[in-house]
Amino acid sequence: LVLACALAAALLLPAAARALTFDQAIDRLVAQGYPQRIVRQLNSYGTSALGMRMGATSADNAAAEFIAAEMERLGMANVRLEKVAVDQWEWRGASVTVGGRELTATSFGGVPPTPFGGVTGELVYAGLGSAPEFDALGDVSGKVAIVDFASDYFWLNLPGLEARLRGARAVIMTYNPLFPYYYGIAADALGTNDGSYDADACPMVYVCQRDGDWLKDMVKAGATSATVVNDVLYKSADDGAFGYNVYGEVPGSLKNGELVVYGV
């Protein structure tokens, strides 16, 4: 998107400035802080204090309107917002609270919300979240399972479904040093991505490696309960949720009907 706006801005420079080469025009825009301004503005749109701007959310639709306004300001022709039916998953925050200590958490696209006030249950550690590991724990009904993210073996929805099958109330996913491809940049790194999640799987949140290790230590120390909150506003496309594609055009200089179409 930033590149597209910078390219359009370069193409639409006044005639005097078009004596610059294309690369020089781009360099001038960078020196003037234009791409940086666009990035800062787009990063300001989020549905939570941590950001998050999924399709069809209020933040993403506001970003689309900003992009359209910027295209028009640059002088693009036929700027338009194309309405697209898409499920709305508006994430507003997540947490895990144990013994009065509240841990900041994230979640994954499509994960269902917890009820208002969250869900509370005894913490258990389920390893990678496989069926044999849940078997070894015995009855986990009403409990909250900590699971290490084994990205090469199970995608996120599978431990969530396994936990739901056993009657667990929620899953706390955390970093797994054996599979460092996700969120391994630092011990306090949080993350999110597509969940490919099932609506009837357990609510799932993610805590960083540092906090996940602390929770597992609490389990080793004895019976501990945790309250998990995943605050999500969900609305399906069938119920009217929608997002936008944004289009703008730069007519060709030969006046023969050719044009460049930018789509975001």
Legacy VTK file of the C-alpha trace (Angstrom):
# vtk DataFile Version 3.0
C-alpha trace
ASCII
DATASET POLYDATA
POINTS 264 float
0.000 0.000 0.000
2.717 2.497 0.970
4.610 1.670 -2.217
1.432 2.053 -4.261
0.742 5.499 -2.779
4.368 6.551 -3.264
4.298 5.364 -6.882
1.080 7.222 -7.502
2.459 10.337 -5.838
5.548 10.136 -8.055
3.433 9.677 -11.174
1.256 12.626 -10.237
4.074 15.069 -9.426
3.710 18.523 -11.039
5.226 18.858 -14.497
8.288 20.736 -13.206
9.094 17.921 -10.812
8.636 15.237 -13.475
12.038 16.204 -14.873
13.333 13.956 -12.096
13.851 10.293 -12.856
11.322 7.959 -11.285
13.860 6.791 -8.656
14.736 10.390 -7.825
11.055 11.234 -7.404
10.603 8.319 -5.004
13.749 9.346 -3.091
12.347 12.869 -2.768
9.075 11.557 -1.335
10.974 9.424 1.180
13.152 12.400 2.172
9.998 14.481 2.657
8.588 11.799 4.967
5.603 10.910 2.806
5.734 7.072 3.147
6.508 7.438 6.843
3.410 9.591 7.332
1.233 7.034 5.566
2.618 4.189 7.698
2.061 6.123 10.936
-1.505 6.937 9.980
-2.371 3.359 9.000
-0.741 2.018 12.162
-2.973 4.309 14.201
-6.068 2.317 13.227
-6.707 -0.620 15.546
-9.469 -2.316 17.469
-7.385 -2.623 20.656
-4.463 -1.030 22.470
-2.243 -3.561 20.701
-3.561 -2.672 17.274
-5.255 -5.431 15.221
-7.075 -4.456 12.049
-8.867 -7.418 10.558
-11.166 -7.165 7.542
-14.665 -5.734 8.101
-13.739 -4.174 11.441
-14.391 -0.536 12.223
-10.618 0.095 12.183
-10.060 -1.548 8.810
-12.967 0.288 7.232
-11.584 3.571 8.608
-8.211 2.703 7.067
-9.910 2.064 3.706
-11.617 5.453 3.871
-8.269 7.127 4.653
-6.662 5.389 1.657
-9.475 6.538 -0.628
-9.146 10.107 0.633
-5.380 10.002 0.075
-5.834 8.691 -3.469
-8.192 11.563 -4.189
-5.765 14.065 -2.630
-3.037 12.753 -4.941
-5.282 13.400 -7.923
-6.204 9.849 -8.866
-9.303 9.461 -11.003
-12.396 7.356 -10.310
-11.466 6.598 -6.706
-13.997 4.197 -5.249
-14.716 1.950 -2.283
-15.935 -1.508 -3.278
-18.072 -3.128 -0.591
-17.154 -6.779 0.046
-19.091 -9.215 2.221
-16.669 -10.633 4.794
-16.935 -11.948 8.337
-16.137 -9.390 11.020
-13.774 -10.545 13.786
-13.149 -7.432 15.846
-10.642 -8.254 18.575
-10.679 -5.822 21.492
-8.286 -7.432 23.960
-7.384 -10.581 25.895
-5.864 -11.447 29.243
-5.050 -14.236 31.674
-5.384 -13.480 35.380
-3.802 -15.701 38.034
-3.572 -14.814 41.714
-4.240 -11.143 41.075
-1.611 -10.904 38.335
-3.025 -10.005 34.923
-1.056 -11.142 31.874
-1.577 -9.440 28.522
-2.605 -11.891 25.815
-3.509 -11.912 22.148
-5.697 -14.238 20.111
-6.031 -15.611 16.582
-8.375 -14.869 13.720
-11.708 -16.647 14.131
-11.268 -17.711 17.755
-14.596 -17.337 19.598
-14.960 -14.896 22.490
-15.308 -15.806 26.126
-18.498 -14.766 27.919
-18.510 -11.357 29.608
-16.051 -11.470 32.495
-14.191 -14.423 30.994
-14.025 -18.057 32.074
-12.276 -19.413 35.156
-10.874 -22.864 35.766
-8.002 -24.813 37.244
-4.839 -24.609 35.163
-3.418 -27.791 33.628
-0.465 -28.206 31.303
-1.322 -30.268 28.208
2.038 -30.215 26.418
1.452 -29.994 22.677
-2.282 -30.519 23.132
-2.405 -33.983 21.561
-5.019 -36.607 22.443
-2.513 -38.797 24.397
-1.361 -35.792 26.429
-4.937 -34.898 27.299
-5.563 -38.567 28.132
-2.686 -38.468 30.621
-4.282 -35.528 32.427
-7.516 -37.386 33.090
-10.663 -35.304 33.518
-10.113 -31.726 32.364
-13.768 -30.656 32.393
-14.098 -27.052 33.444
-10.328 -26.545 33.418
-8.025 -24.231 31.450
-5.326 -25.980 29.409
-1.887 -24.519 28.709
-0.580 -25.742 25.350
2.766 -25.223 23.606
2.445 -24.127 19.973
3.645 -27.101 17.898
3.272 -25.412 14.521
4.815 -28.306 12.553
2.424 -30.873 14.051
-0.917 -29.253 14.890
-2.459 -26.034 13.741
-4.108 -23.897 16.388
-7.628 -25.164 15.915
-6.737 -28.808 16.628
-5.731 -28.386 20.300
-8.726 -26.065 20.631
-11.047 -28.791 19.370
-9.348 -31.471 21.499
-9.770 -29.314 24.593
-13.444 -28.697 23.797
-14.003 -32.432 23.276
-12.697 -33.009 26.823
-14.850 -30.270 28.340
-12.103 -27.703 28.982
-13.197 -24.085 29.254
-10.309 -22.364 27.454
-6.832 -22.872 26.019
-3.800 -20.712 26.724
-1.344 -21.128 23.863
2.282 -20.196 24.435
5.678 -20.267 22.768
7.433 -23.574 22.146
11.255 -23.379 21.792
11.186 -26.633 19.807
9.178 -24.838 17.106
10.625 -21.308 17.123
9.113 -20.117 13.839
6.311 -18.182 15.513
6.933 -15.329 17.958
10.445 -16.406 18.924
11.956 -12.951 18.576
11.970 -12.251 22.333
10.784 -13.774 25.601
8.073 -11.106 25.885
6.907 -11.294 22.250
3.205 -11.610 21.564
1.737 -12.557 18.217
-1.310 -13.305 16.151
-2.149 -14.739 12.751
-4.893 -16.627 10.954
-6.344 -19.256 13.241
-8.235 -21.413 10.711
-10.305 -21.802 13.843
-13.585 -23.591 14.497
-16.515 -21.736 16.024
-17.191 -24.635 18.420
-13.587 -24.993 19.627
-12.436 -23.629 22.989
-11.696 -19.929 23.273
-7.925 -19.563 22.885
-5.506 -16.803 23.828
-1.739 -16.514 23.436
0.753 -15.438 26.105
4.460 -14.798 25.563
7.196 -17.271 26.429
8.037 -15.522 29.699
4.435 -15.585 30.904
3.836 -19.101 29.589
6.840 -20.386 31.552
5.532 -18.650 34.672
2.096 -20.249 34.257
3.656 -23.701 33.862
5.688 -23.097 37.022
2.452 -22.215 38.837
0.927 -25.517 37.708
3.958 -27.429 39.025
3.647 -25.634 42.363
0.089 -26.866 42.935
-3.556 -26.286 42.083
-3.975 -22.849 40.518
-6.980 -21.274 38.859
-6.902 -18.782 36.004
-9.428 -16.442 34.431
-9.182 -16.128 30.650
-10.763 -13.216 28.786
-10.990 -12.989 24.999
-13.010 -9.914 24.044
-14.196 -10.298 20.449
-17.081 -8.778 18.527
-18.104 -11.243 15.825
-20.578 -10.730 12.993
-20.873 -12.934 9.938
-21.049 -11.771 6.346
-24.458 -13.457 6.159
-25.621 -11.059 8.875
-24.368 -8.016 6.996
-20.691 -7.653 7.919
-18.587 -6.069 5.186
-15.204 -4.554 4.375
-13.842 -2.516 1.481
-11.493 -2.820 -1.453
-10.162 0.565 -2.571
-9.432 1.467 -6.193
-7.992 4.502 -7.905
-6.825 5.204 -11.462
-3.923 7.109 -13.019
-4.698 7.889 -16.686
-1.932 7.242 -19.216
-0.041 10.203 -20.716
-0.864 9.223 -24.323
-4.580 10.006 -23.840
-5.485 6.719 -25.568
-7.607 5.323 -22.788
-4.796 3.390 -21.134
-4.533 3.769 -17.373
-2.898 2.338 -14.289
-5.343 0.922 -11.709
-4.248 0.720 -8.065
-6.193 -1.635 -5.835
-5.831 -2.074 -2.087
LINES 1 265
264 0 1 2 3 4 5 6 7 8 9 10 11 12 13 14 15 16 17 18 19 20 21 22 23 24 25 26 27 28 29 30 31 32 33 34 35 36 37 38 39 40 41 42 43 44 45 46 47 48 49 50 51 52 53 54 55 56 57 58 59 60 61 62 63 64 65 66 67 68 69 70 71 72 73 74 75 76 77 78 79 80 81 82 83 84 85 86 87 88 89 90 91 92 93 94 95 96 97 98 99 100 101 102 103 104 105 106 107 108 109 110 111 112 113 114 115 116 117 118 119 120 121 122 123 124 125 126 127 128 129 130 131 132 133 134 135 136 137 138 139 140 141 142 143 144 145 146 147 148 149 150 151 152 153 154 155 156 157 158 159 160 161 162 163 164 165 166 167 168 169 170 171 172 173 174 175 176 177 178 179 180 181 182 183 184 185 186 187 188 189 190 191 192 193 194 195 196 197 198 199 200 201 202 203 204 205 206 207 208 209 210 211 212 213 214 215 216 217 218 219 220 221 222 223 224 225 226 227 228 229 230 231 232 233 234 235 236 237 238 239 240 241 242 243 244 245 246 247 248 249 250 251 252 253 254 255 256 257 258 259 260 261 262 263
